[in-house]
Each structure stands twice: as structure tokens, then as C-alpha cells.
Amino acid sequence: MEKIKVGVIGSGFIAEHHCYGYSLLPNVEISAISSLLSDEAKELMKKYNVPGNPYKDYKKMLELDLDVVSLCLPNYLHKGVAIEVVNSGKHILVEKPLARTVDEGKKMLMAARKAKKKVFYCENNMYAPSFSKVKKIIEEGGLGEIYMGRGKEHHSGPHSEWFYKTDKAGGGALLDLGIHDIACLVWYLDTDVEKVFCQTTTTMPDRGKFGKCEVEDNAVGVLYFASGAQVVIEESWCAPGGYQMLFELYGTEGEITVNPTRMTPIKTYSEKGYGYAVEKAGSTKGWTFPVPEEGWTFGYPQEIKHFVECIESGNDSLTDGRYGLTILNIVEAMYKSAESGKIEKV
């Protein structure tokens, strides 16, 4: 059986997760990596046995005989690079958010349709084992009719300067973290979000070596679903102690809480500290909650496997480009609400 040939654009944190996911699949070959950071890319290639040298110009990499490309670049590059990828005859995996704006996202999907190529939207949380189990419990009627809930993600802030700049990121904590929660909540409740309310603040404008934070670093919002459910989301880039993500859902027949970052099987106390606990944890002294097999816990290899199976079978994916656009549309309505101070229709 001929292997699916993959190219990866980018060499940072997310590219590492993509490479790890591909490396677990015997029917996949990582053929090339493109990155402006040659040393970082070489390390990644060495780790995952990728032949040759990294391509500084991703357009040169697109000349190769590849089946699919992983796009692991900052938000402002998504639209242009994605369009070039599909026009070169490759399917594409796009990390969240799909784009900075709905308009950019629509242009990406239009190009993919014309090229007859698939856009796979990388929403890893929907493939995470704990969150997938929540979906199964809901489908089996365990909660009854969901009428209220909460989604929450927070950490101390991203580790790259571009996240904090309006023109490059397109938004702050809401677009970076809230988009995860919204994607899962729409999936869980399986109905449309009709209206939203949102408030945003910039609590820590000085981000040290990253300069001024031009976007919101905190956001609180309410999603009003067609079913009548009201769900709150809370997103922050100001919280020390490492990455946290959780959902609380309340139904007429039950309730559920899922928190894979704090309800881990391991709870540790250390006077001296140790190597690594979880993403964005600045220290491992004192009480910590190490997440075992972090990539697997957060669903990265599972989503890669699913996308590869869709390429082989021709089936639609759980999270395609259209789903990414739906979630981005909700986020845009929330930004509109934050500006107007009113409930806004989606």
C-alpha cells in the first residue's frame, strides 16, 4: 500500500504535535518540513526521521509530490498559504482558528472547493479522550436536555510575540482559547448558537519581551442556543499555574464536569521542582498536576489519525473547514457584542 505523503509548514509547538501524530501511523510518511527557523526545523526532522533539509520557502516544498500539508503558522498567514496549498493540488490541515476573519475563511474554503481539495480544521479538543467521552454520555441521554453550562480555558499567555498583535493574530484570548470551548459546546449541544453576549478586557498590557498586548487577554461570554440553553465561557491569558481547560454541563437528567488538566491521575508536591508538568506551567515547585501523555490527552494524534482516514476513504471529517467557519462566525459575533455592549445575533 502506497503511503500518504505529508508536508509540514512550521516547526514550533503545534508542528511538533502534528509530526508526532503522523509518526504513529504506518501508512504515512513525513516527506518534508518548511520553516524559516532552520535549526528548529532540523531538530524536528531529526526527531521524526524526515529526510533532507528543511525548506525555507514553503512554495518550493509545494512542488513535491505530496498528498496533504499541515499548516502550523501564525493566524495572519493562514489564508494566503492555505490557498496556495490547495491550488498546488494538496489537501490541508489548518490549525485553529481557521483564519483571522470569516471573510478570510470563506476565501480559503472557496479556493479548496475550486481545487477539489479538503480542508481539515484542527480542533484537537473534540478528539481528546475525556471530551469524546462527554459527547458519548450526552448522546446516550445521560444528561437529558442540557439547559446550562460553562466552558473555561486559561493560562499565563502565549509564548510568541505575534499572538499579542492585532494585525497578526486578529484577536486575543477569545480567538485563541474561546474558539476551543465554542467548538466543543456546539458539538455537545448539537444545535445552533442564535445570540451571544461578550465582554473583553486587557488586564496585562505589558508583556515584557513580547511588547504591548494589543488584544484582549480576558473574555467572558454567554452563548444562547436555539434549544434554550445558556452557556458561559471564560477565557484568560493572565492565569499562572499552567494550562487549564474544563467543561461543566447541566441537564434535566444529570450533570457532568470534565477537567483533564487538574483532575489528572497525578497530583504532585515538590519542594525543589522537577522537569515538566503541563503546557504554560512556569514552575513545578509546590503542588502541581502533571498531565500524562499530554499530546494524547489533548487529542492531537487522534485528530491526525481521523484526518488521514478521511483522506483514504473520501469521507467527511468531524471538523472540516465548514465547521471551522461556523465557529469563527460565532466568535466574530462575540467581538461585535464586546464592542456594542449588547446581545448580538449570530
GICORUR-V712458 format. One record per pair of residues at least 6 apart in sequence whose C-alpha atoms are under 7 Angstrom apart, sorted by the first residue. I is the first residue (numbers start at 1). GAP is how many residues later the second one is. D is the distance in whole Angstrom. If there is no record, write none. Layout:
BEGIN
[[I:GAP:D] [I:GAP:D]]
END
This chain:
BEGIN
[[3:24:5] [3:25:5] [3:26:6] [4:23:6] [4:24:5] [4:25:6] [4:63:6] [5:23:6] [5:24:5] [5:25:6] [5:26:6] [5:61:5] [5:62:5] [5:63:7] [6:23:6] [6:24:5] [6:25:6] [6:60:6] [6:61:6] [6:62:5] [6:63:6] [7:23:6] [7:24:6] [7:25:5] [7:26:6] [7:59:7] [7:61:6] [7:62:5] [7:63:6] [8:7:7] [8:24:6] [8:25:5] [8:26:6] [8:61:6] [8:62:5] [8:63:6] [9:24:6] [9:25:5] [9:26:6] [9:49:7] [9:61:6] [9:62:5] [9:63:6] [9:64:7] [10:24:6] [10:25:5] [10:61:7] [10:62:5] [10:63:6] [11:24:6] [11:29:6] [11:30:5] [11:33:7] [14:58:6] [15:57:6] [17:278:7] [17:283:6] [18:286:7] [19:29:7] [20:281:7] [21:279:7] [21:280:4] [21:283:6] [22:6:6] [22:282:7] [23:25:7] [30:20:6] [31:19:6] [31:20:7] [32:18:6] [32:22:7] [33:8:7] [33:21:5] [33:22:6] [34:20:5] [34:21:4] [34:22:6] [34:23:7] [34:24:5] [34:27:7] [35:6:6] [35:19:7] [35:20:6] [35:21:5] [36:20:5] [38:16:6] [41:13:6] [42:11:7] [42:12:7] [55:6:6] [62:23:7] [62:26:7] [66:24:7] [67:23:5] [67:24:6] [68:22:5] [68:23:5] [68:24:5] [69:21:7] [69:22:6] [69:23:5] [69:24:6] [70:22:6] [70:23:5] [70:24:6] [71:21:7] [71:22:6] [71:23:5] [71:24:6] [72:23:6] [75:24:6] [75:25:6] [75:93:6] [75:94:5] [76:24:7] [76:92:5] [76:93:6] [78:21:6] [79:20:6] [79:25:6] [79:26:7] [79:29:6] [82:26:6] [83:25:6] [83:28:6] [85:7:7] [86:6:7] [86:26:6] [86:29:6] [86:31:6] [87:28:6] [89:26:7] [90:27:7] [91:26:5] [91:27:5] [91:28:6] [92:26:6] [92:27:5] [92:28:6] [93:26:6] [93:27:5] [93:28:6] [93:29:7] [94:26:6] [94:27:5] [94:28:6] [95:26:6] [95:27:5] [96:25:7] [96:26:6] [96:27:6] [97:78:7] [98:7:6] [98:23:7] [98:226:6] [98:227:7] [99:6:5] [100:69:7] [100:70:5] [102:223:6] [102:226:6] [102:227:6] [105:220:6] [109:212:7] [112:6:6] [112:7:7] [119:201:6] [119:202:5] [120:187:7] [120:199:6] [120:200:5] [120:201:6] [121:198:5] [121:199:5] [121:200:5] [121:203:6] [123:57:7] [123:196:7] [124:174:6] [124:175:5] [124:176:5] [124:179:6] [125:6:7] [125:55:7] [125:173:6] [125:174:6] [126:6:6] [126:58:6] [127:172:5] [127:175:6] [127:176:6] [128:169:6] [128:170:5] [128:171:4] [129:168:6] [129:170:7] [130:130:7] [135:53:6] [142:111:7] [142:112:6] [143:107:7] [143:108:5] [143:109:6] [143:110:5] [143:111:4] [143:112:6] [144:107:5] [144:108:5] [144:109:5] [144:110:7] [145:106:5] [145:107:5] [146:83:6] [146:103:7] [146:104:6] [146:105:4] [146:106:7] [147:81:7] [147:82:4] [147:83:6] [147:103:6] [147:104:6] [148:81:5] [148:82:5] [148:83:5] [148:101:6] [148:102:5] [149:81:7] [149:82:5] [149:83:6] [149:99:5] [149:100:4] [149:101:6] [150:81:5] [150:82:5] [150:83:6] [150:97:6] [150:98:5] [150:99:6] [151:30:6] [151:81:6] [151:82:5] [151:83:6] [151:95:6] [151:96:5] [151:97:7] [152:81:6] [152:82:5] [152:83:6] [152:93:6] [152:94:5] [152:95:6] [153:24:6] [153:81:7] [153:82:5] [153:83:7] [153:91:5] [153:92:4] [153:93:7] [154:81:6] [154:82:5] [154:83:6] [154:85:6] [154:89:6] [154:90:5] [154:91:7] [155:81:6] [155:82:5] [155:83:6] [155:84:5] [155:85:6] [155:87:5] [155:88:5] [155:89:7] [155:125:6] [156:81:5] [156:82:5] [156:83:5] [156:84:5] [156:86:7] [156:124:7] [157:80:4] [157:81:6] [161:49:5] [162:6:6] [162:7:6] [163:6:5] [163:9:7] [164:8:7] [164:49:5] [164:50:6] [164:51:6] [165:48:7] [165:49:5] [165:50:7] [166:48:6] [166:49:6] [171:44:6] [172:43:5] [172:44:5] [172:45:6] [173:43:6] [173:44:5] [173:45:6] [173:46:7] [173:62:6] [173:63:6] [173:64:6] [174:45:6] [174:61:6] [175:156:7] [177:58:6] [178:57:6] [179:148:7] [179:152:7] [182:145:7] [183:144:6] [186:6:7] [191:34:7] [191:35:6] [191:36:7] [192:33:6] [192:34:6] [193:30:6] [193:31:6] [193:32:4] [193:33:6] [193:153:7] [194:30:6] [194:31:6] [194:32:6] [194:151:6] [194:152:5] [195:28:6] [195:29:5] [195:148:7] [195:149:6] [195:150:4] [195:151:5] [196:26:6] [196:27:5] [196:28:6] [196:137:7] [196:138:6] [196:147:6] [196:148:5] [196:149:6] [197:24:5] [197:25:5] [197:26:7] [197:137:6] [197:140:6] [197:145:7] [197:146:5] [197:147:6] [198:22:6] [198:23:4] [198:24:6] [198:136:5] [198:139:5] [198:140:5] [199:20:6] [199:21:5] [199:22:6] [199:139:5] [200:16:6] [200:18:6] [200:19:4] [200:20:7] [200:138:6] [201:15:5] [201:16:6] [201:17:5] [201:18:7] [202:13:7] [202:14:5] [202:15:5] [202:16:6] [203:14:6] [205:7:6] [205:8:5] [206:6:5] [206:7:6] [207:6:6] [217:19:6] [217:20:5] [217:21:7] [218:17:6] [218:18:4] [218:19:6] [219:15:6] [219:16:5] [219:17:7] [220:13:6] [220:14:5] [220:15:6] [221:11:6] [221:12:5] [221:13:7] [222:8:7] [222:9:6] [222:10:4] [222:11:6] [223:7:6] [223:8:5] [223:9:6] [224:6:5] [224:7:7] [241:40:5] [241:41:7] [242:36:6] [242:37:6] [242:38:4] [242:39:4] [242:40:7] [243:18:7] [243:35:7] [243:36:6] [243:37:6] [243:38:7] [244:17:5] [244:18:7] [245:14:6] [245:16:6] [246:12:6] [246:13:4] [247:10:6] [247:11:5] [247:12:7] [248:8:6] [248:9:4] [248:10:7] [249:6:6] [249:7:5] [249:8:7] [250:6:7] [261:28:7] [261:30:6] [262:27:6] [264:25:6] [264:27:6] [266:23:6] [266:24:6] [267:21:6] [267:22:5] [267:23:7] [268:19:5] [268:20:5] [268:21:6] [269:17:5] [269:18:4] [269:19:6] [270:15:5] [270:16:5] [270:17:7] [271:14:6] [271:15:6] [272:13:6] [273:11:5] [273:12:4] [274:10:6] [276:8:7] [277:7:7] [277:11:7] [277:12:6] [277:13:4] [277:14:6] [278:12:6] [278:13:6] [295:6:7] [307:10:7] [310:6:6] [310:7:6] [330:16:6] [333:11:6] [333:12:7] [333:13:6] [337:6:6] [337:7:6]]
END
